[in-house]
Amino acid sequence: MLINGNAGSGGDMFPWLFKHHGLGKLIGTRTWGGLVGISGVPPLIDGGAVTVPNFGFYELDGTWGIEGHGVEADIVVEADPALMQDGADPQLDAAIEHLLHEIKVNGFHPPSRPTPPDRTRIGIDEADK
């Protein structure tokens, strides 16, 4: 997964989950680290609103984890604008190189496709109409 410091909120949570579940490497630079949510915002009389962050993500050990720090990349690759001229992308190139190496070393093993679900009973039963 490609990540960088412009990613916050879901852009912090999604890479954390990706890494937490061991789905692959994070490539790029550390995410922003802003994962406190806003909820229950009552409107003001003029139609505006005041938002206050009021809940956040924390680790099982009681630390805030991502908040204020972000998610570290496993393979650090800066998105250097000088290297991105003419459509070049050093982070994407590093990801492709990494994936080609993984395929060479571990092969490609597509997941098994489950049997399609039985949808013959989906909908409202005749007795309920």
N, CA and C atoms as an extended XYZ file, in Angstrom:
387
Properties=species:S:1:pos:R:3:atomname:S:1:resname:S:1:resid:I:1 pbc="F F F"
N         0.846       -1.165        0.000 N   MET     1
C         0.000        0.000        0.000 CA  MET     1
C         0.897        1.234        0.000 C   MET     1
N         0.550        2.202       -0.843 N   LEU     2
C         1.273        3.461       -0.876 CA  LEU     2
C         0.682        4.410        0.159 C   LEU     2
N         1.544        5.034        0.966 N   ILE     3
C         1.092        5.983        1.987 CA  ILE     3
C         1.987        7.221        1.961 C   ILE     3
N         1.466        8.327        2.534 N   ASN     4
C         2.288        9.523        2.682 CA  ASN     4
C         1.719       10.410        3.782 C   ASN     4
N         2.409       11.523        4.045 N   GLY     5
C         2.037       12.427        5.113 CA  GLY     5
C         0.804       13.258        4.846 C   GLY     5
N         0.239       13.174        3.658 N   ASN     6
C        -1.000       13.897        3.365 CA  ASN     6
C        -2.229       13.096        3.783 C   ASN     6
N        -2.030       11.859        4.199 N   ALA     7
C        -3.150       10.990        4.561 CA  ALA     7
C        -3.462       11.143        6.041 C   ALA     7
N        -4.703       11.463        6.354 N   GLY     8
C        -5.145       11.537        7.740 CA  GLY     8
C        -6.516       10.899        7.840 C   GLY     8
N        -6.998       10.730        9.047 N   SER     9
C        -8.303       10.137        9.303 CA  SER     9
C        -8.347        8.715        8.734 C   SER     9
N        -9.211        8.467        7.754 N   GLY    10
C        -9.258        7.135        7.145 CA  GLY    10
C        -7.953        6.766        6.465 C   GLY    10
N        -7.202        7.794        6.043 N   GLY    11
C        -5.893        7.570        5.437 CA  GLY    11
C        -4.842        7.162        6.449 C   GLY    11
N        -5.161        7.281        7.727 N   ASP    12
C        -4.342        6.730        8.806 CA  ASP    12
C        -4.865        5.348        9.212 C   ASP    12
N        -6.185        5.239        9.340 N   MET    13
C        -6.781        3.996        9.829 CA  MET    13
C        -6.595        2.843        8.846 C   MET    13
N        -6.834        3.111        7.551 N   PHE    14
C        -6.741        2.039        6.566 CA  PHE    14
C        -5.332        1.432        6.513 C   PHE    14
N        -4.253        2.249        6.462 N   PRO    15
C        -2.922        1.633        6.501 CA  PRO    15
C        -2.644        0.896        7.810 C   PRO    15
N        -3.155        1.419        8.935 N   TRP    16
C        -2.952        0.723       10.206 CA  TRP    16
C        -3.597       -0.659       10.146 C   TRP    16
N        -4.830       -0.725        9.663 N   LEU    17
C        -5.524       -2.015        9.546 CA  LEU    17
C        -4.806       -2.949        8.577 C   LEU    17
N        -4.346       -2.397        7.463 N   PHE    18
C        -3.610       -3.175        6.454 CA  PHE    18
C        -2.383       -3.825        7.088 C   PHE    18
N        -1.636       -3.024        7.858 N   LYS    19
C        -0.430       -3.521        8.524 CA  LYS    19
C        -0.792       -4.480        9.662 C   LYS    19
N        -1.776       -4.106       10.460 N   HIS    20
C        -2.208       -4.913       11.607 CA  HIS    20
C        -2.616       -6.326       11.180 C   HIS    20
N        -3.257       -6.437       10.043 N   HIS    21
C        -3.714       -7.744        9.556 CA  HIS    21
C        -2.699       -8.431        8.652 C   HIS    21
N        -1.519       -7.863        8.520 N   GLY    22
C        -0.431       -8.501        7.775 CA  GLY    22
C        -0.718       -8.682        6.293 C   GLY    22
N        -1.395       -7.713        5.698 N   LEU    23
C        -1.777       -7.857        4.292 CA  LEU    23
C        -0.668       -7.482        3.318 C   LEU    23
N         0.366       -6.826        3.788 N   GLY    24
C         1.458       -6.451        2.904 CA  GLY    24
C         2.260       -5.318        3.492 C   GLY    24
N         3.155       -4.794        2.692 N   LYS    25
C         4.042       -3.714        3.117 CA  LYS    25
C         3.415       -2.348        2.839 C   LYS    25
N         3.740       -1.386        3.692 N   LEU    26
C         3.380        0.007        3.485 CA  LEU    26
C         4.592        0.695        2.875 C   LEU    26
N         4.383        1.365        1.743 N   ILE    27
C         5.483        1.960        0.992 CA  ILE    27
C         5.238        3.455        0.849 C   ILE    27
N         6.240        4.257        1.181 N   GLY    28
C         6.131        5.709        1.062 CA  GLY    28
C         6.674        6.379        2.307 C   GLY    28
N         5.881        7.276        2.885 N   THR    29
C         6.291        7.987        4.097 CA  THR    29
C         5.168        7.921        5.137 C   THR    29
N         5.542        8.185        6.385 N   ARG    30
C         4.605        8.101        7.508 CA  ARG    30
C         3.361        8.963        7.259 C   ARG    30
N         2.194        8.424        7.655 N   THR    31
C         0.944        9.175        7.509 CA  THR    31
C         0.898       10.309        8.519 C   THR    31
N        -0.101       11.157        8.387 N   TRP    32
C        -0.206       12.399        9.155 CA  TRP    32
C        -0.417       12.176       10.647 C   TRP    32
N        -1.278       11.261       11.036 N   GLY    33
C        -1.515       10.991       12.447 CA  GLY    33
C        -2.686       11.735       13.053 C   GLY    33
N        -3.680       12.042       12.246 N   GLY    34
C        -4.874       12.710       12.748 CA  GLY    34
C        -6.068       11.787       12.657 C   GLY    34
N        -6.403       11.136       13.741 N   LEU    35
C        -7.455       10.125       13.689 CA  LEU    35
C        -8.521       10.336       14.761 C   LEU    35
N        -8.661       11.549       15.271 N   VAL    36
C        -9.727       11.819       16.237 CA  VAL    36
C       -10.985       12.173       15.462 C   VAL    36
N       -12.092       11.550       15.823 N   GLY    37
C       -13.338       11.745       15.095 CA  GLY    37
C       -14.236       12.806       15.685 C   GLY    37
N       -15.170       13.221       14.864 N   ILE    38
C       -16.160       14.223       15.252 CA  ILE    38
C       -17.531       13.584       15.106 C   ILE    38
N       -18.372       13.751       16.115 N   SER    39
C       -19.684       13.127       16.075 CA  SER    39
C       -20.684       13.987       16.854 C   SER    39
N       -21.954       13.876       16.490 N   GLY    40
C       -23.008       14.545       17.240 CA  GLY    40
C       -22.914       16.052       17.196 C   GLY    40
N       -22.805       16.612       16.004 N   VAL    41
C       -22.643       18.059       15.857 CA  VAL    41
C       -24.013       18.703       15.649 C   VAL    41
N       -24.540       19.363       16.675 N   PRO    42
C       -25.838       20.017       16.495 CA  PRO    42
C       -25.669       21.304       15.684 C   PRO    42
N       -26.618       21.610       14.810 N   PRO    43
C       -26.500       22.831       14.005 CA  PRO    43
C       -26.770       24.072       14.855 C   PRO    43
N       -26.135       25.166       14.465 N   LEU    44
C       -26.391       26.449       15.109 CA  LEU    44
C       -27.611       27.098       14.456 C   LEU    44
N       -28.178       28.096       15.092 N   ILE    45
C       -29.398       28.727       14.606 CA  ILE    45
C       -29.228       29.338       13.209 C   ILE    45
N       -27.978       29.737       12.881 N   ASP    46
C       -27.737       30.340       11.572 CA  ASP    46
C       -27.379       29.310       10.499 C   ASP    46
N       -27.458       28.024       10.848 N   GLY    47
C       -27.147       26.954        9.890 CA  GLY    47
C       -25.703       26.493        9.952 C   GLY    47
N       -24.870       27.194       10.697 N   GLY    48
C       -23.475       26.801       10.845 CA  GLY    48
C       -23.332       25.687       11.866 C   GLY    48
N       -22.107       25.334       12.176 N   ALA    49
C       -21.848       24.288       13.164 CA  ALA    49
C       -20.484       24.524       13.790 C   ALA    49
N       -20.312       24.062       14.998 N   VAL    50
C       -19.028       24.071       15.679 CA  VAL    50
C       -18.673       22.615       15.912 C   VAL    50
N       -17.507       22.217       15.452 N   THR    51
C       -17.107       20.822       15.626 CA  THR    51
C       -15.991       20.722       16.646 C   THR    51
N       -16.062       19.686       17.445 N   VAL    52
C       -15.046       19.419       18.453 CA  VAL    52
C       -14.698       17.944       18.375 C   VAL    52
N       -13.429       17.612       18.118 N   PRO    53
C       -13.053       16.203       18.115 CA  PRO    53
C       -13.377       15.582       19.464 C   PRO    53
N       -14.057       14.436       19.447 N   ASN    54
C       -14.486       13.888       20.726 CA  ASN    54
C       -14.302       12.386       20.895 C   ASN    54
N       -13.680       11.709       19.936 N   PHE    55
C       -13.338       10.305       20.167 CA  PHE    55
C       -12.152        9.946       19.285 C   PHE    55
N       -11.397        8.965       19.709 N   GLY    56
C       -10.209        8.594       18.953 CA  GLY    56
C        -9.899        7.115       19.054 C   GLY    56
N        -8.953        6.699       18.263 N   PHE    57
C        -8.492        5.315       18.193 CA  PHE    57
C        -7.366        5.116       19.203 C   PHE    57
N        -7.438        4.061       19.969 N   TYR    58
C        -6.328        3.739       20.846 CA  TYR    58
C        -6.048        2.242       20.792 C   TYR    58
N        -4.815        1.916       21.125 N   GLU    59
C        -4.337        0.528       21.081 CA  GLU    59
C        -4.833       -0.236       22.309 C   GLU    59
N        -4.744       -1.548       22.246 N   LEU    60
C        -5.163       -2.384       23.372 CA  LEU    60
C        -4.318       -2.144       24.618 C   LEU    60
N        -3.096       -1.607       24.438 N   ASP    61
C        -2.253       -1.318       25.604 CA  ASP    61
C        -2.572        0.032       26.239 C   ASP    61
N        -3.597        0.729       25.723 N   GLY    62
C        -4.020        2.004       26.296 CA  GLY    62
C        -3.328        3.224       25.726 C   GLY    62
N        -2.445        3.051       24.752 N   THR    63
C        -1.797        4.198       24.110 CA  THR    63
C        -2.637        4.657       22.919 C   THR    63
N        -2.418        5.919       22.499 N   TRP    64
C        -3.193        6.472       21.394 CA  TRP    64
C        -2.736        5.934       20.043 C   TRP    64
N        -1.652        5.225       19.993 N   GLY    65
C        -1.250        4.558       18.759 CA  GLY    65
C        -0.964        5.527       17.621 C   GLY    65
N        -1.905        5.690       16.736 N   ILE    66
C        -1.735        6.494       15.528 CA  ILE    66
C        -1.766        7.991       15.840 C   ILE    66
N        -2.631        8.403       16.734 N   GLU    67
C        -2.891        9.824       16.973 CA  GLU    67
C        -1.620       10.597       17.293 C   GLU    67
N        -1.399       11.657       16.554 N   GLY    68
C        -0.249       12.518       16.775 CA  GLY    68
C         1.047       11.997       16.192 C   GLY    68
N         1.036       10.802       15.641 N   HIS    69
C         2.268       10.252       15.052 CA  HIS    69
C         2.049        9.727       13.644 C   HIS    69
N         1.018        8.956       13.421 N   GLY    70
C         0.769        8.355       12.123 CA  GLY    70
C         1.243        6.922       12.051 C   GLY    70
N         1.184        6.369       10.860 N   VAL    71
C         1.574        4.981       10.612 CA  VAL    71
C         2.871        4.996        9.817 C   VAL    71
N         3.872        4.307       10.315 N   GLU    72
C         5.178        4.260        9.657 CA  GLU    72
C         5.139        3.382        8.405 C   GLU    72
N         5.875        3.798        7.399 N   ALA    73
C         6.047        2.986        6.198 CA  ALA    73
C         7.038        1.867        6.496 C   ALA    73
N         6.812        0.695        5.903 N   ASP    74
C         7.774       -0.401        6.013 CA  ASP    74
C         8.948       -0.167        5.071 C   ASP    74
N         8.649        0.388        3.911 N   ILE    75
C         9.669        0.719        2.918 CA  ILE    75
C         9.554        2.226        2.686 C   ILE    75
N        10.521        2.983        3.204 N   VAL    76
C        10.456        4.442        3.123 CA  VAL    76
C        10.945        4.908        1.754 C   VAL    76
N        10.061        5.635        1.066 N   VAL    77
C        10.387        6.215       -0.238 CA  VAL    77
C         9.760        7.598       -0.284 C   VAL    77
N        10.600        8.621       -0.350 N   GLU    78
C        10.124       10.000       -0.436 CA  GLU    78
C         9.543       10.257       -1.827 C   GLU    78
N         8.477       11.034       -1.875 N   ALA    79
C         7.900       11.457       -3.151 CA  ALA    79
C         8.590       12.760       -3.549 C   ALA    79
N         9.820       12.664       -3.992 N   ASP    80
C        10.639       13.821       -4.336 CA  ASP    80
C        10.153       14.425       -5.651 C   ASP    80
N         9.660       15.674       -5.616 N   PRO    81
C         9.150       16.295       -6.841 CA  PRO    81
C        10.179       16.334       -7.971 C   PRO    81
N        11.452       16.454       -7.618 N   ALA    82
C        12.500       16.479       -8.649 CA  ALA    82
C        12.588       15.154       -9.395 C   ALA    82
N        12.161       14.067       -8.738 N   LEU    83
C        12.197       12.744       -9.372 CA  LEU    83
C        10.875       12.393      -10.055 C   LEU    83
N         9.890       13.301       -9.959 N   MET    84
C         8.563       12.991      -10.481 CA  MET    84
C         8.259       13.734      -11.782 C   MET    84
N         9.280       14.235      -12.400 N   GLN    85
C         9.099       14.910      -13.681 CA  GLN    85
C         8.756       13.889      -14.749 C   GLN    85
N         8.007       14.323      -15.726 N   ASP    86
C         7.651       13.486      -16.876 CA  ASP    86
C         6.907       12.218      -16.483 C   ASP    86
N         6.129       12.282      -15.390 N   GLY    87
C         5.288       11.158      -15.005 CA  GLY    87
C         5.968       10.093      -14.175 C   GLY    87
N         7.192       10.286      -13.774 N   ALA    88
C         7.872        9.298      -12.934 CA  ALA    88
C         7.241        9.299      -11.541 C   ALA    88
N         7.326        8.190      -10.842 N   ASP    89
C         6.760        8.074       -9.500 CA  ASP    89
C         7.611        7.098       -8.691 C   ASP    89
N         8.555        7.610       -7.881 N   PRO    90
C         9.458        6.716       -7.153 CA  PRO    90
C         8.749        5.780       -6.175 C   PRO    90
N         7.634        6.223       -5.563 N   GLN    91
C         6.912        5.341       -4.644 CA  GLN    91
C         6.248        4.198       -5.401 C   GLN    91
N         5.607        4.509       -6.511 N   LEU    92
C         4.969        3.472       -7.319 CA  LEU    92
C         6.018        2.512       -7.884 C   LEU    92
N         7.145        3.054       -8.332 N   ASP    93
C         8.223        2.201       -8.842 CA  ASP    93
C         8.730        1.252       -7.763 C   ASP    93
N         8.871        1.757       -6.525 N   ALA    94
C         9.323        0.907       -5.412 CA  ALA    94
C         8.292       -0.173       -5.109 C   ALA    94
N         7.006        0.186       -5.187 N   ALA    95
C         5.944       -0.802       -4.932 CA  ALA    95
C         5.960       -1.895       -5.998 C   ALA    95
N         6.107       -1.510       -7.249 N   ILE    96
C         6.148       -2.497       -8.336 CA  ILE    96
C         7.356       -3.411       -8.171 C   ILE    96
N         8.508       -2.827       -7.870 N   GLU    97
C         9.721       -3.625       -7.657 CA  GLU    97
C         9.518       -4.609       -6.504 C   GLU    97
N         8.922       -4.138       -5.413 N   HIS    98
C         8.674       -5.004       -4.257 CA  HIS    98
C         7.724       -6.150       -4.617 C   HIS    98
N         6.638       -5.835       -5.301 N   LEU    99
C         5.657       -6.872       -5.652 CA  LEU    99
C         6.220       -7.883       -6.636 C   LEU    99
N         6.989       -7.435       -7.613 N   LEU   100
C         7.619       -8.375       -8.544 CA  LEU   100
C         8.573       -9.307       -7.814 C   LEU   100
N         9.297       -8.757       -6.826 N   HIS   101
C        10.186       -9.593       -6.014 CA  HIS   101
C         9.387      -10.616       -5.207 C   HIS   101
N         8.295      -10.173       -4.584 N   GLU   102
C         7.450      -11.088       -3.806 CA  GLU   102
C         6.890      -12.211       -4.667 C   GLU   102
N         6.449      -11.882       -5.871 N   ILE   103
C         5.915      -12.906       -6.782 CA  ILE   103
C         7.014      -13.889       -7.175 C   ILE   103
N         8.226      -13.370       -7.434 N   LYS   104
C         9.351      -14.237       -7.814 CA  LYS   104
C         9.722      -15.184       -6.682 C   LYS   104
N         9.749      -14.659       -5.453 N   VAL   105
C        10.156      -15.453       -4.299 CA  VAL   105
C         9.041      -16.385       -3.824 C   VAL   105
N         7.806      -15.870       -3.734 N   ASN   106
C         6.712      -16.632       -3.130 CA  ASN   106
C         5.679      -17.160       -4.122 C   ASN   106
N         5.782      -16.733       -5.366 N   GLY   107
C         4.782      -17.143       -6.354 CA  GLY   107
C         3.466      -16.410       -6.141 C   GLY   107
N         2.550      -16.652       -7.052 N   PHE   108
C         1.220      -16.046       -6.957 CA  PHE   108
C         0.224      -17.138       -6.632 C   PHE   108
N        -0.536      -16.946       -5.586 N   HIS   109
C        -1.520      -17.925       -5.141 CA  HIS   109
C        -2.858      -17.222       -4.977 C   HIS   109
N        -3.704      -17.250       -6.008 N   PRO   110
C        -4.997      -16.563       -5.880 CA  PRO   110
C        -5.846      -17.229       -4.798 C   PRO   110
N        -6.643      -16.443       -4.088 N   PRO   111
C        -7.496      -17.033       -3.052 CA  PRO   111
C        -8.573      -17.916       -3.672 C   PRO   111
N        -9.018      -18.893       -2.910 N   SER   112
C       -10.108      -19.755       -3.367 CA  SER   112
C       -11.397      -18.948       -3.393 C   SER   112
N       -12.168      -19.123       -4.453 N   ARG   113
C       -13.445      -18.424       -4.542 CA  ARG   113
C       -14.506      -19.285       -3.869 C   ARG   113
N       -15.263      -18.699       -2.944 N   PRO   114
C       -16.285      -19.500       -2.264 CA  PRO   114
C       -17.436      -19.841       -3.207 C   PRO   114
N       -18.197      -20.841       -2.810 N   THR   115
C       -19.412      -21.190       -3.551 CA  THR   115
C       -20.369      -20.005       -3.469 C   THR   115
N       -20.996      -19.627       -4.583 N   PRO   116
C       -21.931      -18.498       -4.523 CA  PRO   116
C       -23.035      -18.758       -3.501 C   PRO   116
N       -23.488      -17.692       -2.818 N   PRO   117
C       -24.544      -17.885       -1.823 CA  PRO   117
C       -25.869      -18.258       -2.487 C   PRO   117
N       -26.708      -18.965       -1.733 N   ASP   118
C       -28.041      -19.324       -2.208 CA  ASP   118
C       -28.957      -18.135       -1.972 C   ASP   118
N       -29.358      -17.482       -3.049 N   ARG   119
C       -30.199      -16.293       -2.923 CA  ARG   119
C       -31.648      -16.567       -3.327 C   ARG   119
N       -32.012      -17.832       -3.395 N   THR   120
C       -33.365      -18.143       -3.840 CA  THR   120
C       -34.419      -17.685       -2.847 C   THR   120
N       -34.060      -17.487       -1.607 N   ARG   121
C       -35.045      -17.082       -0.598 CA  ARG   121
C       -34.927      -15.604       -0.248 C   ARG   121
N       -34.203      -14.843       -1.025 N   ILE   122
C       -34.059      -13.420       -0.746 CA  ILE   122
C       -35.341      -12.698       -1.147 C   ILE   122
N       -35.748      -11.799       -0.313 N   GLY   123
C       -36.957      -11.039       -0.588 CA  GLY   123
C       -38.010      -11.297        0.461 C   GLY   123
N       -39.205      -10.825        0.219 N   ILE   124
C       -40.311      -10.972        1.162 CA  ILE   124
C       -41.012      -12.291        0.900 C   ILE   124
N       -41.201      -13.062        1.966 N   ASP   125
C       -41.943      -14.327        1.837 CA  ASP   125
C       -43.394      -14.029        1.450 C   ASP   125
N       -43.996      -14.938        0.722 N   GLU   126
C       -45.388      -14.782        0.303 CA  GLU   126
C       -46.306      -14.529        1.505 C   GLU   126
N       -46.062      -15.204        2.624 N   ALA   127
C       -46.914      -15.055        3.814 CA  ALA   127
C       -46.812      -13.659        4.416 C   ALA   127
N       -45.713      -12.947        4.121 N   ASP   128
C       -45.499      -11.619        4.702 CA  ASP   128
C       -46.009      -10.485        3.799 C   ASP   128
N       -46.485      -10.828        2.587 N   LYS   129
C       -46.921       -9.767        1.655 CA  LYS   129
C       -48.263       -9.216        2.035 C   LYS   129
